[in-house]
Amino acid sequence: MLLVGAIKVAQRIQQAIHDQSIPHALSDVKDIVTVSLGITSLIPTCDIKPDTLIVSADKALYNAKQKGRDHYCTH
């Protein structure tokens, strides 16, 4: 359930960036600035180290960029 909320936030962030229409002349993706996002969610326990969340989000971000940038992915 938390992941659904995180996805909605990611979509709002992407829309806010698009709405700014900031020029990005050197981009091979779009002529405006875009954002790719890695989304993850977990319920913390004593067995889960804080960097687990960061590693998971980083993997999701990498996957989003592999899709061609200006995407979000979950992990």
Secondary structure, DSSP 4 states (H G I P E B T S, - for coil): -HHHHHHHHHHHHHHHHHHHT-B-TT-SS-SB----EEE------TTS-HHHHHHHHHHHHHHHHHTTSS-EEE-
